[in-house]
Amino acid sequence: MSRTTPAGRFAELVSEPPLTYLTDWRMTLAAGQLAESTAPVAAIAHRVGYSDALGFSAAFKRFHGVSPSKYRQDAGTSARCGQST
């Protein structure tokens, strides 16, 4: 069986191609880890399947519109603003 058949079936069932789904999933996991941990960006990149931080950072910025560091900074600011004193 060629790869086209399962990829087409996946897209039919999930409503998006496999690589788009994988990218969405990786970026969602990465965003959560950036917001909830102090792990280095390179470590998070590796955890979500990227071999280097540079490629991960470029993909993350394309997906979220901001760098991983800026995303983490903004997530920290949002969390602090939501806390009551």
C-alpha positions in Angstrom: 0.0 0.0 0.0 1.3 3.5 -0.8 1.5 6.2 1.8 -1.1 8.2 -0.1 -4.0 5.8 0.9 -3.5 6.1 4.7 -2.8 9.8 4.5 -5.9 10.4 2.5 -8.0 8.3 5.0 -6.4 10.2 7.9 -7.3 13.5 6.3 -10.8 12.3 5.6 -11.3 11.2 9.3 -9.6 14.1 11.0 -10.3 16.9 8.5 -6.7 17.9 8.0 -3.6 16.2 6.5 -1.3 14.2 8.9 1.6 16.7 8.9 -0.7 19.6 9.7 -2.2 17.6 12.5 1.2 16.7 13.8 2.4 20.3 13.7 -0.7 21.5 15.5 -0.2 18.9 18.2 3.5 19.6 18.6 2.9 23.4 18.9 0.1 22.9 21.4 2.3 20.7 23.6 5.2 23.2 23.3 3.0 26.1 24.2 1.8 24.4 27.3 5.3 23.5 28.3 6.6 27.0 27.7 3.8 28.4 29.9 4.1 25.9 32.7 7.8 25.2 33.0 11.2 26.8 33.1 12.8 24.2 30.9 15.1 25.6 28.2 13.6 26.1 24.8 16.0 23.6 23.3 14.8 20.9 25.8 11.2 21.6 24.9 12.0 21.5 21.2 13.5 18.1 21.7 10.5 16.9 23.7 8.1 17.8 21.0 10.1 16.2 18.2 12.5 18.9 16.9 16.2 18.1 16.6 17.3 21.7 17.2 16.0 24.8 18.9 16.5 27.0 15.8 14.1 24.9 13.6 11.7 24.7 16.5 11.8 28.4 17.1 11.1 29.2 13.4 8.2 26.7 13.3 6.8 28.0 16.6 6.9 31.6 15.4 5.2 30.7 12.2 2.4 29.0 14.1 1.9 31.3 17.1 3.2 34.6 15.6 5.8 35.1 18.4 9.0 33.5 19.4 9.0 30.8 22.1 10.7 33.1 24.5 8.2 35.9 23.9 5.3 33.4 24.3 6.7 32.3 27.6 7.2 35.9 28.8 3.6 36.7 27.7 2.2 33.6 29.4 4.0 34.6 32.7 2.6 38.1 32.5 -0.9 36.8 31.9 -0.7 34.4 34.8 0.5 37.1 37.2 -2.2 39.5 36.0 -4.8 36.8 36.7 -3.7 36.3 40.3 -5.4 38.2 43.1 -3.3 39.9 45.9 
